[in-house]
Amino acid sequence: MATFKFKGLVNQYEQKLIDGMLAKGYTLEFAKRIFRQLEGFGSYGFPESHAASFALLVYVSCWLKHYYPDVFAAALLNSMPMGFYQPAQIVIDAQKHTVEVREVDVNHSLWDNKLEEKSGKYFALRLGFRQISGIRADDIEILVNVRGERYKSITALRDAGVSIAALERLADADAFRSMGMDRRKALWEVSALQDMPVELFKGQASESVLETQVELPLMGKGEHVVQDYATVGLSLKAHPVSFVRPQLDMLNIRSCHHINNDSTDGQLVKVAGLVLVRQRPGTAGGVCFITIEDESGYSNLVVFEKLFETYRKEILHARLLMVEGRLQREGKVVHVIVSKCFDFTKMLGKLVQREVDELPVLTLARGDEKTAPYPSHNKPAQVREGVPKEAFHGGRNFK
């Protein structure tokens, strides 16, 4: 017996089974019919004990999620990487169940995600340092062990023994809000630690203290969201698609909520969202099932094999996918039978463009075309202007 992509080996026992049944007095026709049933089941079957165990796990998981969504979300996040969805979707689902989710912070977070005091019906969920891409557990252990009541400055963190590399990661992840610093100001402060006096001169003022104070340009909300996804894999500030909603509305592209609740069966629709999951089960005849997400919810897409080959590039590479198709509604189950696919990923690039450019235009030289008035040769001090496409997850693929 076998399941998923593995092939069963029941056919090796065909003659043995038939010979044995004939010896027991059964007819040849009956023996062959019994074997055909076994052979069909052998390509996807699994033990009853597996089915019973899985059913129990599903029931327990549903019970926990219904009554304790705060605990359920924290446990899933602490068990990553695993399962079907990314951390962003787990957090969004918890928020829809009225769980307050709080950002990673140097004065409040631990390595694991944790529950804090009650906020409404459930405990507040504090994101842990483990959500930050590239952060080292030993640096966080030092940070937490020496923290005491709270840190009041980035210098205190450096004096505690936290590495410059870790402080850069923390600043990139916007983890200094409790000190009154956003990620841009924090990155600037971390860069100043490079010339901190050491050894005999430890304790003396850094030369950076004597420098003229620079007023850094504020980051737009869209920029913060992109950086959140690039460093933590999610954002509590807003959903990326919400920033391009006006352009989508102009193209008559509906939200996932509208598609699922306000559209009728057979209606031609257009919908767009971040790609979460692509599935092409071996038993589905080449059909691809896609789940996309926007700021209002999810939509399920069905792409038939011929159309998949036509739009393979868009389906496999788009972060933000827009599709046209016909809505199919059966009770509460809603799908969009796709007829066209479009890669709208370039729209996400607008999130990092500055809405207001206050720089004085002195000449027409290329040198004046800067997005920050004080470019630095020190990489940590620079604002992360160029955000790669990989800031947003490209969706998970399943067979």
C-alpha positions in Angstrom: 0.0 0.0 0.0 1.2 3.5 -0.6 0.2 7.2 -0.4 1.0 10.5 -2.1 3.7 10.2 -4.8 4.7 6.6 -4.0 3.5 3.7 -6.0 2.0 0.7 -4.4 3.4 -2.8 -5.1 0.1 -4.7 -4.9 0.4 -5.8 -8.5 3.3 -8.1 -7.6 0.9 -10.3 -5.7 -1.8 -10.6 -8.5 -1.1 -14.2 -9.5 -0.6 -15.4 -6.0 -3.9 -13.9 -4.8 -5.8 -15.3 -7.8 -4.3 -18.8 -7.4 -5.1 -18.8 -3.7 -8.7 -17.8 -4.3 -9.2 -20.4 -7.0 -7.8 -23.0 -4.6 -10.4 -21.9 -2.1 -13.2 -22.4 -4.6 -13.8 -18.8 -5.8 -14.4 -18.1 -9.5 -11.7 -16.5 -11.7 -14.0 -13.5 -12.4 -14.6 -12.8 -8.7 -10.9 -13.2 -7.9 -9.9 -10.7 -10.6 -12.6 -8.2 -9.4 -11.3 -8.4 -5.9 -7.7 -7.8 -7.1 -8.7 -4.7 -9.1 -10.3 -3.2 -6.0 -7.1 -3.9 -4.0 -4.9 -2.5 -6.8 -6.9 0.7 -7.0 -6.7 1.2 -3.2 -3.0 0.4 -3.2 -2.1 3.6 -5.1 -3.5 5.9 -2.3 -4.4 3.9 0.7 -3.0 4.1 4.2 -3.6 2.2 7.4 -6.7 2.8 9.5 -4.6 3.6 12.5 -3.1 6.5 10.6 -6.6 7.8 9.6 -7.8 7.5 13.2 -4.7 9.3 14.6 -5.0 12.1 12.0 -8.7 12.6 12.7 -7.9 12.9 16.5 -5.2 15.5 15.8 -7.6 17.5 13.6 -10.3 17.5 16.2 -7.9 18.6 19.0 -6.4 21.3 16.8 -9.9 22.7 16.0 -10.9 22.6 19.6 -7.7 24.5 20.7 -8.1 27.1 17.9 -11.7 27.7 18.8 -11.3 28.1 22.5 -7.7 29.2 22.8 -6.6 31.0 19.6 -3.9 32.9 21.5 -2.3 29.7 22.7 -2.8 28.0 19.4 -1.1 30.8 17.4 1.9 31.0 19.8 2.4 27.2 19.7 2.3 27.2 15.9 4.8 30.0 15.6 7.2 28.4 18.0 7.0 25.2 16.0 7.9 26.8 12.7 9.0 25.9 10.0 6.1 23.5 9.6 2.7 23.1 8.1 0.8 24.8 5.3 1.0 28.5 6.0 3.7 31.1 6.7 3.9 33.1 10.0 2.2 36.0 8.4 -1.0 34.0 7.8 -0.9 32.5 11.3 -0.7 36.0 12.8 -3.4 37.4 10.6 -5.8 34.6 11.5 -5.1 35.1 15.2 -5.9 38.8 14.8 -9.2 37.9 13.1 -10.0 35.9 16.2 -9.5 39.1 18.3 -6.0 38.2 19.6 -3.8 41.2 20.1 -0.4 40.6 18.5 2.5 42.8 19.6 5.8 43.4 17.7 9.2 42.1 18.6 10.9 44.4 21.1 14.3 44.4 22.8 12.6 45.2 26.2 9.7 42.8 26.1 10.4 39.8 23.8 12.0 36.5 24.5 13.5 34.0 22.0 10.2 32.2 21.7 6.8 33.8 21.1 5.0 34.3 24.4 1.7 35.3 25.9 1.5 38.5 28.0 -1.3 39.9 30.1 -4.9 39.6 28.9 -6.1 42.1 26.4 -9.8 41.6 25.9 -11.0 38.0 25.8 -7.5 36.5 25.2 -3.9 37.0 26.2 -1.8 39.3 24.1 0.7 37.5 21.9 4.2 39.0 21.9 6.4 38.0 18.9 9.7 36.5 19.8 13.2 37.1 18.5 13.1 33.8 16.7 10.9 35.5 14.0 13.8 37.8 13.0 15.7 36.4 10.0 19.3 35.7 10.6 19.4 36.5 14.3 21.6 34.3 16.5 20.2 32.6 19.6 23.4 33.1 21.7 23.2 36.9 21.1 19.5 36.9 22.3 20.5 34.8 25.3 22.9 37.6 26.4 20.4 40.3 25.7 17.7 38.6 27.8 19.9 37.6 30.7 21.4 41.1 31.2 18.2 43.0 30.4 16.9 43.5 34.0 13.9 45.8 34.0 14.6 47.4 30.6 17.3 48.8 28.3 17.3 52.6 27.9 19.8 52.9 25.1 21.4 51.0 22.3 24.8 51.6 24.0 23.5 49.7 27.0 22.9 46.7 24.8 26.4 46.9 23.3 27.9 47.2 26.8 25.9 44.0 27.8 27.8 42.1 25.1 25.3 42.0 22.2 27.2 42.0 18.9 27.0 44.8 16.4 25.7 42.3 13.8 22.8 41.4 16.2 22.0 45.0 16.9 21.8 45.7 13.1 19.3 42.8 12.7 17.3 44.1 15.6 17.2 47.6 14.1 16.3 46.2 10.7 13.4 44.4 12.4 12.2 47.6 14.1 12.7 46.2 17.6 13.6 49.4 19.4 10.2 51.0 19.5 10.1 50.9 23.3 13.1 53.3 23.2 11.3 55.7 21.0 13.2 54.8 17.9 12.0 53.5 14.5 14.2 51.3 12.4 15.9 54.2 10.5 16.9 56.0 13.7 18.0 52.8 15.3 20.2 51.9 12.3 21.8 55.3 12.6 22.5 54.8 16.3 24.0 51.3 15.7 26.3 52.7 13.1 27.7 55.2 15.7 28.8 52.2 17.9 31.5 51.4 15.4 33.8 54.1 17.0 33.0 53.4 20.6 36.1 53.8 22.8 37.4 50.4 24.1 40.0 49.1 26.5 41.8 52.0 28.2 39.4 54.5 26.7 36.2 52.6 27.6 33.6 54.9 29.2 34.7 58.0 27.3 32.4 59.8 25.0 32.3 58.6 21.4 33.3 61.0 18.6 29.8 60.5 17.3 28.4 62.4 20.3 30.2 65.5 19.2 29.0 65.3 15.6 26.2 67.6 14.4 22.9 65.8 15.0 21.2 64.7 11.8 17.4 64.8 11.3 16.7 61.7 9.3 13.8 61.7 6.8 10.8 59.7 8.1 10.0 56.3 6.5 6.6 55.9 4.9 4.3 53.2 6.3 4.7 51.2 3.1 8.5 51.2 3.5 8.1 49.9 7.1 5.8 47.1 5.9 8.2 46.0 3.2 11.1 46.0 5.7 8.9 44.1 8.2 8.3 41.3 5.7 12.0 41.3 4.7 13.2 40.8 8.2 10.4 39.2 10.2 8.3 37.7 7.5 5.1 39.6 8.5 3.9 43.0 9.5 1.5 44.2 12.2 1.3 47.7 10.6 -0.7 46.9 7.5 -1.1 44.4 4.7 1.0 45.0 1.6 -1.9 44.8 -0.8 -3.8 47.5 1.1 -1.3 50.1 -0.3 -2.1 49.2 -4.0 -5.9 48.9 -3.4 -6.7 52.2 -5.1 -4.9 51.1 -8.3 -6.6 47.7 -8.1 -10.0 49.4 -7.7 -9.4 51.5 -10.8 -8.9 48.2 -12.7 -12.1 46.8 -11.3 -10.2 44.2 -9.3 -12.3 43.1 -6.3 -11.1 42.2 -2.8 -11.1 38.6 -1.6 -13.9 39.5 0.8 -16.0 40.8 -2.0 -15.4 37.7 -4.1 -16.3 35.3 -1.3 -19.3 37.1 0.0 -20.8 39.5 -2.5 -20.4 37.7 -5.9 -22.8 35.3 -7.5 -22.2 31.9 -9.0 -21.0 32.1 -12.6 -20.1 35.8 -12.4 -16.9 37.0 -14.2 -14.5 38.4 -11.7 -11.0 39.8 -11.2 -9.1 39.3 -8.0 -5.5 39.8 -6.9 -3.4 38.9 -3.8 -0.1 37.6 -2.5 0.5 33.9 -3.5 0.4 31.7 -0.4 0.1 28.1 -1.7 0.2 26.2 -5.0 -0.9 22.6 -5.2 -0.8 20.2 -8.1 -2.0 16.8 -6.7 -1.1 13.8 -8.7 -4.7 12.7 -8.6 -6.1 16.0 -10.0 -5.2 15.5 -13.6 -2.8 18.4 -13.8 -5.1 20.9 -12.2 -3.3 23.5 -10.0 -5.0 24.9 -6.9 -3.8 28.3 -5.7 -4.6 30.3 -2.6 -4.0 34.1 -2.6 -4.4 36.6 0.2 -5.1 40.3 0.4 -5.9 42.7 3.2 -9.5 41.3 3.5 -9.0 37.6 3.4 -8.3 34.6 1.1 -9.4 33.4 -2.3 -9.1 29.9 -3.8 -8.2 29.6 -7.5 -8.5 26.7 -9.9 -6.2 26.5 -12.9 -6.7 23.7 -15.4 -3.7 22.0 -16.9 -3.8 23.6 -20.4 -4.1 27.1 -18.8 -1.3 26.3 -16.4 1.1 25.6 -19.2 0.1 28.9 -20.9 0.7 31.0 -17.8 3.4 28.9 -16.1 5.7 31.9 -15.7 3.2 34.1 -14.0 1.8 31.4 -11.7 5.2 30.2 -10.5 7.0 33.5 -10.2 4.4 36.1 -9.2 4.4 37.4 -5.6 1.3 39.4 -6.3 -0.9 37.5 -8.7 -4.0 38.9 -10.5 -6.4 36.6 -12.2 -9.6 36.8 -14.3 -12.1 34.0 -14.2 -15.6 32.7 -13.4 -16.8 32.4 -9.9 -18.0 28.9 -8.8 -20.0 28.8 -5.6 -21.2 25.6 -3.9 -22.7 26.4 -0.5 -20.0 28.1 1.5 -17.2 26.8 -0.8 -16.1 29.5 -3.3 -13.5 29.1 -6.1 -12.5 31.2 -9.1 -12.0 29.1 -12.3 -9.2 31.0 -13.8 -9.1 32.0 -17.5 -6.2 34.6 -17.4 -3.2 35.3 -15.1 -1.1 38.4 -14.7 2.1 39.1 -12.6 1.4 42.3 -10.7 4.5 42.0 -8.5 6.0 45.3 -9.8 3.1 47.1 -8.0 4.7 46.2 -4.7 7.8 48.2 -5.7 5.7 51.3 -5.2 5.7 50.6 -1.4 9.3 51.8 -1.1 9.0 54.9 -3.2 9.0 58.1 -1.1 5.7 59.9 -1.1 7.2 63.3 -0.5 10.7 64.3 -1.6 11.8 67.4 0.3 15.3 67.4 -1.1 16.4 70.8 -2.5 17.1 70.5 -6.3 20.3 72.4 -6.7 21.4 71.1 -10.1 20.3 68.6 -12.7 23.3 66.3 -11.9 22.7 62.7 -11.2 24.5 63.2 -7.9 21.5 65.2 -6.5 19.1 62.4 -7.2 19.3 60.9 -3.7 16.5 59.6 -1.5 18.4 60.4 1.7 20.2 63.8 2.2 23.1 62.2 4.1 24.4 59.1 2.2 26.9 57.2 4.3 29.8 54.9 3.4 28.9 52.9 6.4 26.4 50.3 5.3 24.5 49.9 8.6 23.8 53.6 8.6 22.2 53.6 5.2 18.5 53.3 4.8 17.6 50.1 3.1 16.3 51.7 -0.1 16.5 48.8 -2.5 14.1 46.1 -1.3 14.4 42.8 -3.1 11.5 41.0 -4.6 12.2 38.3 -2.1 10.9 40.5 0.7 7.5 38.8 0.1 7.2 35.1 0.1 6.7 33.5 -3.3 4.2 30.9 -2.1 4.7 27.3 -1.1 4.4 24.5 -3.6 2.8 21.2 -2.7 2.3 18.0 -4.7 
